[in-house]
Structure formats: C-alpha cells, structure tokens
Amino acid sequence: MLDITLVIFAYLIGSISTAVWVSRKFYGVDIRELGSGNAGATNTFRVLGKNAGIVVMLIDMLKGFVAVKLSILSNHSWHPAPSVPFVNLQVILGLAAVVGHIFPIWAGFRGGKGIATLFGMILGIQPLVAVSLVGVFMLMLLVTRYVSLSSISASIAFPLLILFIFREPELSYKLFAIGTAALVVLTHHKNISRLLTGCESKVPLFKKRNKNL
C-alpha cells in the first residue's frame, strides 16, 4: 500500500506543468498555444528563449529526481545495498513522474514529452550516467542548436552507456534504457521529419527572444 501511495505522489509531482506555469506567470501566454503546442523545455526554448527554457528544463529534471528519491520512504530502502525490488521501485516512481509530465492532472492532461523529467529520473538512480547524458545533450545543443536532436542523441546514448560503458547488471534497467531510447525516437518522429527536410527550428542560444511575445 505504501509503494502505491508513493507512485501516486510521484505522478502528482510529475504533473506540475512547469512550462505552462512559467509561460502564464511571466509571459502572459499559454505555451501549449504556441510553437509545437508541447508544454516542455523544447517548445519553451524555441518560443520564449533560453532563460525560460533553462528554468523549465531544470525544474522538469528536478521532478524526476525527487520522484525517484521517494523510494527512500519505502520498506525496500532498509536493505544495506540496493536490492532488485528497490531499483524496480525507483524506475516505477520515475516513470510515474514522466507519465505525470506527459499527462498532467493539474493542466488538463496536456503536457510535454518528458525528456527532461527522464533525465532527472536517471540522475536520481545513476548520477554518473545522467551526467554523461547531459554532456551529450549539451554538446549537441551547442553544436546544432536543435533541442530535439540533442534529446534524441542523449536517449540513444543511454542504452549504449548502460550496456557497454557502465555495464549495468540489472536486466530491468537495461530493458528500461533500451525502451526509453525507442520511445524518445518514436515520440520525436515529427521532429526527425523536420530535421531531415531542414524545417526544424533552432533555439536562440545566442540571441534574444522576440520582445513581442
């Protein structure tokens, strides 16, 4: 019963729609009515600029991190070393937060794609892997200025790091990493099409956003 309660709480944390709150509070718009219509960091970067995008990204990552850390309240946390049930619970809590981000109860079930929240989840479970993924993301973002391509690159790097660099022994986590990469690529199919045709928008890293927004 305690674990179920934690999963529900993790979902509610994920449902805090940062992009919607920031866009309404500080810019007087609903981010879901602009750009791609997604309430996530990518669309915030594209429409409102890097300052708003960074804030949304960091808070969305924090949601995944906090959700995973709810696991310390479970009975599984009393084991001297992380057990299989404990790791599985961490993954479930993180995924609950991601689902909350995509389908937020606080924002009419219209959210983002959950990439930043996934990063935060991985940071909570395996910090070194998360730092490596953020490095891949930031490098691609600085080089290309495509948030979508950066997200896709980091997601593909995830299972590669787990399988060949960090050699994670837990099968469920390996499957999660592979599934995450596949899901991110699948949910970004429109972005991939725009990238291939040269129609994908770049984020304004080195210029100011449109003051008319």
N, C-alpha and C positions, 0 to 999 in steps of 0.2 A: 504493500500500500504506500509506503514511504517513497519508493522508487517511482511509482506512478505519479505521485504528487510532485516530485522533482521534475519529471518530464513535462507536466502541465505548466509548471512555473517556468521552465526553460523555454517553452513555446511562447509564453506571455512576454518574456524578456525579448525574444526574437521579434515579437510583434510590434515592438516600439519602432515606428517608422521614422527613422532619423531624417531621411531626405524630405519627407512630407513636412515634418516639424520645422526644419531649417528653412525650407523654401517659403512656407507660410509665415513664419515668425519674422524672418529677417529680409525677405524679398517680396512679400505680398503676393506670391503666386503659388500654385499647386504644381509641383514638379511633374506630376503624372499627366498634366495637360500640355506639357511642353516636350520637345525633343522626341525621344523614343517612347515616352509615356511610362517608363520604368521608374520606380521610386528607389533608386540605388545610387551608388557612388559614380558609376559610369555616366549616367544621364546628368547627374549633378555637376560633374566636371565639365561636361560638354555645354550645358546650358547656363550655369551660374558661375563657372570659373573655378580656378584651382583652390582658392581659400575655402569656399563652401564644400568643394569636392573632398578636400583633405579632412575636414571636420566630419563629414558624413562617413567617409571610409574608416576613420579611426574609431568612431563610436560604433559603427556596424561590426567592426572587428571585435570590439570590447564585448558586444552582446554574445558572440560565440564563445569567447574566452570565459566570461562569467558563467554562462550556461554549463560549460564543461566542469568548472570548478564547483558547481553544485554537488558534484559527486562525492565531495568530502563529507557531506551530510548523510551519506548512505551507510548502511551496515558494512558494505564491501570495503570501506576506507580503513577499517580496523586491521586489515591484513598487513604484516610487516613489509611485504613487497606487493606491487600492483598485480592483482590476480586477473584472470581472464574475465570473470564477471564484472570486475571494476572497470577494466578497459572497455568492455562492451557497453557498460552504462555510460561511460564518458562519450562514446561515439553516439549513442542514442540521444543523450542530452544535447550534444552539439547539433545533431540532425534536427531535433525538435526546434532549436533556435533558428536553424536555417529555414525550416518549414514556416515558422512564425514570420520570418523576414519576407518570404515569398507570398504568404497568405496571412497578412497581419490583421488580427481581430480588431485592433484599435483603428485601422484605416480602411475599413470596408473590404478587407481581403485582397487589396490591390497593392502589391509590394514590388520589390526588385528581384534580382536573380540570385542573390545570396552569396556572391563571391567573397565579399569582404567578411561576412559572417563565417564562412567556411575557413578563411584564413585564421580568424580568431579562434575557431574551434581547434584547428591544428596546433596553434600556438599554445593552447591550454593542455593539449595531450603530449605533443612533442615540440618543444620550443626550437630546437636546432633545425628541425625540418621546416618549421614555419619561417624562421629567419632566412633560410635558404630560398624558400619560395618567394618571400617578399623581395629578396635580392634579385631574383629572376624577373619578377613583376616590374620593379622599379627600373631595372636596366632596360627592359623592353619599352617601358613608358618613356624614358628619357631619349631613347634612340628613335622610336617611331611616333610617339605621342598618341598612339592608339590604346585606349584603356581596354577595349575588347580583346585586341591581340595580346596585350600584356596578361590579361586574365587567362586566356586560352593557353598561352605559353607556360604560365605558372602551374596550371592544372595538369598539363601533360608532364611537367617536370615532377609533379607529386609522386605518382607511382614509380617513376624511374628512380627517384631518390630512395623511396621506401624499399624497392626491390634490390637495387644494385649498390647503393651507397651506404645507407643505414642498416640494410638487411634486417628489417623488422620481422621478428619470429611469429607474431600473432597473425593467423590466417584471416580472421575477420577484418583486421585493419588493412591487410594487403588488398582484400576484396573491396573495402571501402575506398581505398586510394584509386584503384582502377575504375570503380564505379563513378567516383567523383569526376575523374578526367573525362569519362564518356559523357556524363551528364552535362558538364560545362560546355563541351564541344557541341552537344545536341541543342542546348538552350541558346547557344550563340550562332545557330545556323544562319540567321538573317544577317548577323554581323559579318560572318565569313563570306557570305554572298557579296556584301557591300565592299569588303576588303578586296575580294577578287576583281571586282569591277571598278575599284578606285573611288567608290562613293562613300566610304566610311568617314565620319567626321573625326578630326583630331581634337584633342583637348588643348586649351590655351595655356600651356605651361609658362610661356614666356611673353604673354601679352595680357592686357587687362580685358575683363569681360565687357560686354556691351552694357553701357550705363543705362540704356533704355529699359532693361529688364527690371 
